[in-house]
Amino acid sequence: VYIMTLTQREDNIPLNGYECTFAIRENKIVYASGKHFFGAFAESEEAPLLNRANILLSEKARKTRGTVTGISLCYVLYEDTKLGEIHLAPAYKVTYGEGHTSIIDARSADLFE
């Protein structure tokens, strides 16, 4: 039995919240715990990304309080219900010393729920 933990990435950027531990026996997955997306992503147009300063200003405008301990680029999955497609959206993960995080759209500075 081989056990591995994978953080799903696209272009070496992590897909937020998609980490999974797999157990493999005889070339078959016999156990999985966590989240992993088994599918293809629809192509979408690229948009300019906001910089970290703009992301932090958007957090301040939302009156998010706390000490920022980290900010990193990631992707989130979102479904285009009109087209029935799943897309990767670039986002920033803002981590606070108090233990909470915000996931913010890197194109619009909107908060992902």
Secondary structure by P-SEA (a helix, b strand, c coil): cbbbbbcccccccccccbbbbbbbcccccccccbbbbcccccbbbbcccccaaaaaaaaaaacccccccccccbbbbbbcccccbbbbbbbbbbbccccbbbbbccccccccc
